[in-house]
């Protein structure tokens, strides 16, 4: 018998959450053998997992956007490792740099550590992937007629994660992707004949103007009118739109949060309209806060981007950054990327089963189907279901706490990186913006200018520029030789990939300018605090089976911030600079330091975690045997 949302719902309630089920996963082993153990655990629990069984149904077809980003890669890795028998996975990838979506995916599989490992270890599993060329900013996602028909006829689960996360993306580009892309998502979802779950990934900071307040899992319109904004701004020239941006943003700190908020209002309006018309969309929204490196999966500390706090923390660890605008006493609402990925997959399942309320079942000898019969007055149709994946109200930490722990790690290893400018890095938060501006000049700009002048006078800058010119000529010669055998399209692609920016004369000074820009963009979030309520998310956790709470863990209460700081700090040089710090950790110069005590407790905690998995597995086997005997 095919499993349906009704059977998942019954199983979830049969395994109601109790305090004893809150497993302690506070410490994470960061050695290589951990990943092998994780694979064993996944194999053990996939068969008894309601969520994995949901995705493994023979007719299940998952469609994802935004898969080439930091979160998207982890999401794919998590889905295919937790559900190795996933029938089909469609990935929308935009053509870029002269490469088609399929070519970009092939390149990504070779260059991304986690995707290359996935393809090598699970070659049969990745065969379920089919890449569709498209762009979320185009109507119908810009897909071909055949791909559009394929999605409409087959897709059952739709995850829309595509977005531009650059804080100050030009307003027209941000609107096209983050707002208009939502309208295109809705249009496609309405065509999907078998759609049972649609999850839109937003951000907790769509309500960023509500500083110092408790934020509910609800839509706050805040006077936003998406249709009006789209009609007005998209008709302007780029220059006119950029000039109008400050007035449009109002209390919003950047174009990212503003256009994501517009997208949510647009989605809520369309969802209500569809419900009134008797064609309710199975849609919900997941709002993560600030996403940081992995806590446990695919590898502890894994990160492949310098966007957001990772870039600034890394600069501080290298001894480049010393002062940050913000208040270190305020909450830092951080969430590991693997927790967000697990929450997304769980929500795909939970969004489906929660909509089986009041449903009638039709049973045949081969299958059981569900016909949803939700009254028009049901709360589900009155407001868009929102789920916060945040830490501020469940397990808070502060910017100062995380900063101190990360700097402690970098100092205590004494050799954080061969590229470090200082073996004794330090960093402080400065609540006053005028004071920060002064300290930026003293601590960042003047040292950078002095270094640039030193390199210029010593001839080092000229040598680097000459070397780059020689490299550029060599590449041009190679491209010229290739042009005799390649067509014009391939030749243009090679030029794009081979082009390099010239080495600037004042390289460090320019870098400090970009760093200062990043600090000021993040300053709004390090200078204010929000308290995100998580009632819907907690209800979703309570509906999960005990095994699923381990396999798809996103319980913020299980995060040990001291350990996350260690993992976070170690992961940046390891995965961004490809520098391994095992030697530094195995033989620490100061074995009594705080982070080293935490490191020594990791193995014991992970052993406890493995025992919990084994005990639960034996318990499931005993229950199955008893059921078979009965």
C-alpha positions in Angstrom: 0.0 0.0 0.0 1.3 3.4 -0.9 1.9 5.7 2.0 -0.1 8.9 2.1 -0.2 12.1 4.1 -2.8 10.4 6.4 -0.5 7.6 7.3 2.3 10.0 8.0 0.0 12.1 10.2 -1.1 9.0 12.2 2.5 7.9 12.7 3.6 11.3 13.8 0.9 11.5 16.5 1.7 8.0 17.6 5.2 9.2 18.4 4.3 12.3 20.3 7.2 14.3 21.7 8.2 13.9 25.3 11.0 15.5 27.3 13.0 12.3 27.3 13.2 12.5 23.5 15.2 15.7 23.6 18.5 14.0 22.8 21.7 15.9 23.8 23.6 16.6 20.6 25.6 19.5 22.1 29.0 18.3 21.0 30.1 17.5 17.6 33.1 15.3 16.6 35.0 17.0 13.8 37.3 14.1 12.8 36.9 12.4 9.5 35.3 9.2 10.9 32.2 11.2 11.9 31.0 11.3 8.3 31.2 7.5 7.9 29.2 7.1 11.1 26.6 9.6 9.8 26.2 7.4 6.6 25.6 4.3 8.8 23.0 6.2 10.8 21.2 7.4 7.7 21.0 3.8 6.4 19.6 2.7 9.8 16.9 5.3 10.0 15.8 5.9 6.4 13.5 2.9 6.5 11.8 4.0 9.7 11.7 7.7 8.9 8.3 9.2 8.0 10.0 12.1 6.2 12.4 9.9 4.1 9.5 7.6 3.3 7.5 10.6 2.2 10.2 11.6 -0.3 10.9 8.0 -1.4 7.3 7.3 -2.7 7.5 6.0 -6.2 5.6 9.0 -7.8 7.3 11.7 -5.8 9.0 14.3 -7.9 10.9 17.2 -6.2 11.5 20.5 -8.0 14.1 23.0 -6.6 15.3 26.4 -7.4 18.3 28.2 -6.0 20.4 25.1 -5.9 23.8 26.6 -6.8 24.1 28.7 -3.7 25.5 27.8 -0.2 22.1 26.6 1.2 21.1 24.9 -2.1 24.2 22.7 -2.2 23.6 21.5 1.4 19.9 21.0 0.7 20.7 18.7 -2.3 23.3 16.8 -0.3 21.0 16.3 2.7 18.1 15.1 0.5 20.1 12.6 -1.5 21.9 11.2 1.5 18.8 10.9 3.7 16.7 9.6 0.8 19.0 7.5 -1.5 16.0 6.1 -3.3 14.5 9.5 -4.3 12.7 8.9 -7.6 13.3 12.2 -9.3 14.8 15.6 -8.6 14.5 18.5 -11.0 16.9 21.4 -10.5 16.3 24.8 -12.2 19.7 26.3 -13.0 20.3 29.5 -14.9 22.6 29.7 -17.9 25.6 31.9 -17.1 29.1 32.7 -18.3 28.3 31.0 -21.6 27.4 27.7 -19.9 24.0 26.1 -20.0 22.3 25.1 -16.7 23.4 21.5 -17.3 27.0 22.5 -17.9 27.0 24.6 -14.8 25.8 21.7 -12.8 28.5 19.4 -14.2 31.1 22.0 -13.3 29.6 22.5 -9.9 29.8 18.7 -9.2 33.5 18.8 -10.0 34.3 22.0 -8.1 32.1 21.7 -5.0 33.6 19.4 -2.2 30.2 18.2 -1.0 28.7 17.6 -4.4 31.8 15.8 -5.8 31.8 13.6 -2.7 28.2 12.9 -3.2 28.6 11.9 -6.8 31.6 9.7 -6.0 30.0 7.9 -3.0 26.4 7.7 -4.3 26.7 7.5 -8.2 23.3 5.7 -8.4 21.5 8.2 -6.3 22.6 11.3 -8.3 21.1 9.7 -11.4 17.7 10.9 -10.3 18.8 14.5 -11.0 17.6 16.3 -14.1 18.7 19.8 -14.8 16.2 22.3 -16.3 17.5 25.5 -17.9 15.7 28.6 -16.6 15.8 31.9 -14.8 13.3 32.7 -12.0 13.2 36.4 -13.1 11.6 35.3 -16.4 7.9 34.4 -16.8 7.5 30.7 -16.4 11.0 30.6 -15.1 12.1 30.9 -18.7 11.8 27.2 -19.2 11.2 25.5 -22.5 7.7 24.3 -23.5 8.7 20.7 -22.9 10.2 21.4 -19.5 7.2 23.5 -18.5 4.9 20.6 -19.4 7.2 18.1 -17.5 7.0 20.2 -14.3 3.2 20.7 -14.7 2.5 17.0 -15.1 5.0 15.5 -12.7 6.1 17.8 -9.8 4.6 16.9 -6.4 7.0 18.9 -4.1 8.3 22.4 -5.0 11.0 24.2 -3.1 11.7 27.8 -4.1 15.0 28.9 -2.7 16.2 31.1 -5.5 17.1 34.6 -4.4 19.8 37.3 -4.6 21.1 37.7 -1.1 23.4 40.7 -1.8 22.3 43.3 0.7 22.5 46.2 -1.7 21.7 44.6 -5.0 20.4 47.2 -7.5 16.7 47.5 -6.8 15.5 46.4 -10.3 17.6 43.3 -10.1 16.5 42.5 -6.6 12.8 43.0 -7.5 13.1 40.8 -10.6 14.5 37.9 -8.6 13.1 38.2 -5.0 9.6 39.6 -5.8 8.7 39.0 -9.4 10.3 35.6 -9.1 7.7 34.8 -6.4 4.9 35.6 -8.9 6.5 33.3 -11.5 6.7 30.6 -8.8 3.0 31.0 -8.1 2.1 30.8 -11.8 4.0 27.6 -12.2 2.6 26.1 -9.0 -0.9 26.7 -10.2 -0.1 24.6 -13.3 1.3 21.7 -11.3 -1.5 19.0 -11.4 0.0 16.8 -8.6 1.5 19.4 -6.3 1.1 18.5 -2.6 3.7 20.8 -1.0 5.1 24.2 -2.0 7.8 25.7 0.3 9.0 29.2 -0.3 12.3 30.2 1.4 12.3 33.7 2.8 14.2 35.4 5.6 13.3 36.2 9.2 14.4 39.8 8.5 11.5 40.6 6.2 10.2 42.3 9.3 13.5 44.1 10.0 11.8 47.4 10.8 10.3 45.8 13.9 13.5 46.3 15.9 13.4 45.3 19.6 10.0 43.6 19.2 8.7 40.1 19.3 7.9 39.0 15.7 5.2 36.4 15.1 5.1 33.8 12.4 2.7 36.0 10.4 2.7 38.4 7.4 3.1 42.0 8.4 2.1 44.1 5.4 3.7 47.3 6.7 2.0 49.3 4.0 3.8 47.3 1.2 2.1 47.1 -2.2 4.1 44.7 -4.4 2.1 45.2 -7.6 2.4 49.0 -7.4 6.1 48.8 -6.7 6.8 46.4 -9.5 4.8 48.4 -12.0 6.5 51.7 -11.0 10.2 50.6 -10.5 10.5 48.2 -13.5 9.3 51.0 -15.8 12.2 53.2 -14.7 15.7 53.3 -16.0 18.4 51.8 -13.9 19.7 55.2 -12.9 16.2 56.5 -12.0 15.5 53.3 -10.0 18.8 53.6 -8.0 18.1 57.2 -7.2 14.6 56.3 -5.9 15.9 53.4 -3.8 16.4 55.2 -0.4 12.8 56.5 -0.6 11.4 53.1 -1.5 13.3 51.3 1.3 12.0 53.5 4.1 12.7 51.7 7.3 14.2 48.7 5.6 18.0 48.5 5.8 18.7 47.1 2.3 17.1 46.0 -1.0 17.4 42.3 0.1 15.0 42.5 3.0 12.7 44.9 1.2 12.2 42.8 -1.9 11.9 39.6 0.1 9.2 41.3 2.2 7.4 42.4 -1.0 7.6 38.8 -2.2 5.9 37.5 1.0 3.1 40.0 0.7 2.6 39.1 -2.9 2.5 35.4 -2.0 0.0 35.9 0.8 -2.3 37.9 -1.5 -2.2 35.3 -4.2 -2.6 32.4 -1.7 -5.8 34.1 -0.2 -7.1 34.7 -3.7 -6.6 31.1 -4.7 -8.3 29.9 -1.5 -11.4 32.1 -2.1 -11.6 30.7 -5.6 -11.7 27.2 -4.2 -8.2 26.3 -5.5 -6.0 26.6 -2.4 -2.3 26.4 -3.0 -0.4 24.0 -0.7 2.1 26.8 0.1 4.0 27.8 3.2 7.0 30.0 4.0 10.2 29.1 5.9 12.1 32.1 7.4 15.7 31.3 8.5 17.7 34.0 10.3 21.5 34.5 9.6 22.8 31.3 8.1 26.3 30.2 9.1 28.6 27.2 8.4 27.5 23.6 9.0 27.2 22.3 12.6 27.4 18.6 11.6 26.5 17.9 8.0 27.8 17.5 5.4 31.1 18.2 7.3 31.4 20.2 10.6 32.3 23.7 9.7 31.7 23.4 6.0 31.3 26.8 4.3 32.0 28.0 0.7 31.1 31.6 0.8 32.4 34.8 2.3 29.0 36.5 2.2 27.7 37.8 5.5 29.4 37.3 8.9 31.6 34.5 7.6 33.7 37.0 5.5 34.1 39.5 8.4 34.9 36.8 10.9 37.5 35.4 8.5 39.0 38.8 8.0 39.3 39.2 11.8 40.9 35.8 12.1 43.5 36.8 9.5 44.4 39.9 11.5 42.9 42.3 8.9 39.8 43.4 10.7 39.9 44.8 14.2 36.8 46.9 14.8 33.2 46.1 14.0 30.2 48.4 14.1 27.6 47.0 16.4 26.8 46.0 20.0 28.4 42.8 21.2 25.9 42.4 24.0 23.0 42.0 21.6 21.6 38.6 20.3 23.2 37.2 17.2 20.4 35.2 15.6 22.5 32.6 13.9 21.5 29.2 12.5 23.7 26.5 11.0 23.1 25.8 7.3 22.5 22.0 7.9 19.7 22.9 10.4 18.0 25.1 7.7 18.3 22.3 5.1 16.7 19.8 7.6 14.0 22.2 8.4 13.1 22.7 4.7 12.9 19.0 4.0 10.8 18.5 7.2 8.5 21.3 6.2 7.9 19.7 2.8 6.5 16.7 4.6 4.7 18.6 7.4 3.1 21.1 5.0 1.6 18.1 3.3 0.3 16.1 6.3 -1.0 19.2 8.1 -3.3 19.9 5.1 -4.9 16.5 5.4 -7.0 17.9 8.3 -10.6 17.0 7.6 -9.7 14.9 4.6 -11.6 11.9 3.3 -9.8 8.8 2.1 -10.5 6.6 -0.9 -9.0 3.1 -0.6 -8.4 0.6 -3.4 -6.5 -2.7 -3.3 -3.4 -0.9 -4.5 -3.3 2.6 -3.1 -4.8 5.1 -0.7 -5.4 8.6 -1.9 -6.5 11.7 0.0 -9.0 14.4 -1.1 -8.4 17.5 1.1 -11.7 19.0 2.4 -10.6 22.0 4.4 -13.4 24.4 5.2 -13.1 27.9 3.8 -13.1 29.2 7.4 -10.2 27.1 8.4 -7.2 29.2 9.8 -4.9 27.6 7.3 -6.8 29.4 4.5 -7.0 32.6 6.4 -3.3 33.2 6.7 -0.2 31.9 5.1 1.6 29.3 7.3 5.0 30.8 8.4 7.8 28.9 10.1 10.7 30.6 11.8 14.1 28.8 11.9 15.8 31.1 14.4 17.6 31.0 17.7 16.7 34.3 19.5 13.9 32.8 21.6 15.0 29.2 21.9 18.8 29.2 22.4 20.2 32.7 22.2 23.8 33.8 21.9 25.4 37.2 21.4 27.7 38.8 18.9 30.3 39.4 21.6 30.3 35.7 22.8 30.8 34.3 19.3 33.4 36.9 18.5 35.5 36.1 21.6 35.3 32.4 21.1 36.3 32.6 17.4 39.3 35.0 18.2 40.3 32.7 21.1 40.6 29.8 18.6 42.6 31.8 16.1 45.0 33.1 18.8 45.5 29.7 20.5 46.4 27.8 17.4 49.2 30.4 16.7 49.1 29.5 13.0 45.6 30.1 11.8 46.8 30.6 8.3 49.9 31.1 6.2 48.1 34.2 4.8 47.4 35.7 8.3 48.8 39.2 8.7 49.0 38.8 12.5 49.6 35.8 14.8 47.7 37.6 17.5 44.4 38.7 15.9 41.9 40.8 17.9 38.5 42.3 17.2 36.1 44.6 19.1 32.5 45.7 18.6 31.9 49.5 18.6 28.3 50.6 19.3 28.8 54.1 18.1 29.0 54.6 14.4 30.9 57.9 14.6 33.5 56.2 16.8 33.7 53.3 14.5 34.4 55.6 11.5 37.4 57.1 13.4 38.7 53.6 14.5 38.3 52.3 11.0 40.6 55.0 9.7 43.1 54.3 12.5 43.0 50.5 12.7 42.2 49.6 9.0 42.8 52.4 6.5 46.1 53.7 7.7 47.8 50.3 8.1 46.5 49.2 4.7 47.8 52.4 3.0 51.2 51.9 4.7 51.4 48.3 3.4 50.4 49.4 -0.1 53.1 52.1 -0.1 55.7 49.6 1.2 54.8 47.2 -1.6 54.9 50.0 -4.1 58.3 51.4 -3.0 59.8 47.9 -2.8 58.7 47.1 -6.4 56.5 44.2 -5.3 53.4 45.8 -6.8 55.1 46.3 -10.2 56.3 42.7 -10.2 52.8 41.4 -9.5 51.4 43.6 -12.3 54.0 42.5 -14.7 53.3 38.8 -13.9 49.6 39.3 -14.4 50.2 41.0 -17.8 52.3 38.0 -18.9 49.7 35.6 -17.7 47.0 37.5 -19.6 49.1 37.4 -22.8 49.6 33.6 -22.4 45.9 33.1 -22.0 45.1 35.2 -25.1 47.6 33.1 -27.1 46.0 29.9 -25.9 42.5 31.3 -26.8 43.8 32.3 -30.3 45.1 28.7 -30.8 41.7 27.3 -29.7 39.7 29.6 -32.0 40.9 27.6 -35.0 39.2 24.5 -33.7 36.4 25.9 -31.5 33.3 27.7 -32.7 32.7 31.3 -31.8 30.4 30.5 -28.9 33.1 28.4 -27.2 35.7 30.9 -27.9 33.7 33.7 -26.3 33.1 31.4 -23.3 36.9 30.9 -22.9 37.5 34.6 -23.0 35.0 35.2 -20.2 36.5 32.4 -18.1 40.1 33.5 -18.8 39.8 37.2 -18.2 41.4 38.6 -15.1 41.1 42.0 -13.4 44.5 43.9 -13.3 46.3 44.1 -10.0 45.4 47.5 -8.5 48.2 49.8 -7.3 46.6 50.2 -3.9 45.3 46.8 -3.4 45.0 46.6 0.4 43.4 50.1 0.6 40.7 49.1 -1.9 40.2 45.8 0.0 39.7 47.8 3.2 37.1 50.0 1.4 35.1 46.9 0.5 35.5 45.5 4.0 34.2 48.8 5.5 31.2 48.6 3.1 30.4 45.1 4.3 30.7 46.1 8.0 28.3 49.0 7.5 25.8 46.8 5.6 25.8 44.3 8.5 25.8 47.0 11.2 22.0 47.2 11.2 21.8 43.6 12.3 24.6 43.8 14.9 23.1 47.0 16.3 19.5 45.9 16.8 17.7 42.9 18.2 14.6 40.9 17.3 12.8 38.1 19.1 11.3 35.7 16.6 8.5 33.5 17.9 8.6 29.9 16.8 5.2 28.3 17.7 4.6 26.8 14.3 8.1 25.4 14.1 7.9 23.9 17.5 4.5 22.3 16.5 6.3 20.8 13.5 9.0 19.4 15.7 6.4 17.8 18.0 4.9 16.0 15.0 8.2 14.4 14.1 9.0 10.8 15.0 12.0 10.4 17.4 14.2 9.0 14.7 13.4 11.9 12.4 14.3 14.4 15.1 17.8 12.9 14.9 18.0 12.4 11.1 16.5 15.8 10.3 17.6 17.8 13.4 16.9 21.5 13.4 16.2 21.9 17.2 18.1 25.0 18.2 18.2 23.8 21.8 20.7 21.2 20.7 23.3 23.8 19.6 26.3 24.3 21.9 27.5 27.8 20.8 31.0 27.3 22.2 31.4 24.3 20.0 29.8 26.0 17.0 32.3 28.8 17.4 35.2 26.3 17.3 33.7 24.5 14.3 33.0 27.8 12.6 36.5 29.1 13.1 38.2 25.9 12.1 36.0 25.5 9.0 36.9 28.8 7.4 40.6 28.2 6.7 39.9 24.6 6.0 37.3 25.0 3.4 38.0 28.5 2.1 41.8 28.4 2.0 42.1 24.6 1.9 44.4 24.8 4.9 44.0 22.0 7.4 44.5 22.7 11.1 44.5 19.2 12.5 48.1 19.6 13.7 47.3 22.8 15.5 44.3 21.2 17.3 46.0 17.8 18.0 49.0 19.5 19.7 47.7 22.8 21.1 50.2 25.2 22.7 47.7 26.0 25.4 45.9 22.8 26.2 44.0 24.4 29.1 42.2 26.9 27.0 38.4 27.0 26.8 38.1 25.8 23.2 40.5 22.9 23.8 38.5 21.7 26.7 35.4 21.8 24.5 37.3 19.9 21.8 38.3 17.1 24.2 34.7 16.6 25.1 33.6 16.1 21.5 34.4 12.4 21.1 32.6 11.3 24.2 29.5 13.2 23.2 29.5 11.8 19.7 29.8 8.3 21.2 26.7 9.0 23.2 25.0 10.2 20.0 25.8 6.9 18.2 24.5 4.9 21.2 21.2 6.8 21.0 20.9 5.9 17.3 21.6 2.3 18.0 19.2 2.0 20.9 16.4 3.6 18.8 17.2 1.2 16.0 16.9 -1.8 18.3 13.7 -0.5 19.7 12.2 -0.2 16.2 13.3 -3.7 15.4 11.7 -5.1 18.5 8.4 -3.2 17.8 8.4 -4.5 14.3 8.9 -8.1 15.4 6.1 -7.8 18.0 3.8 -6.4 15.3 4.7 -9.2 12.9 4.0 -11.8 15.7 0.6 -10.3 16.4 
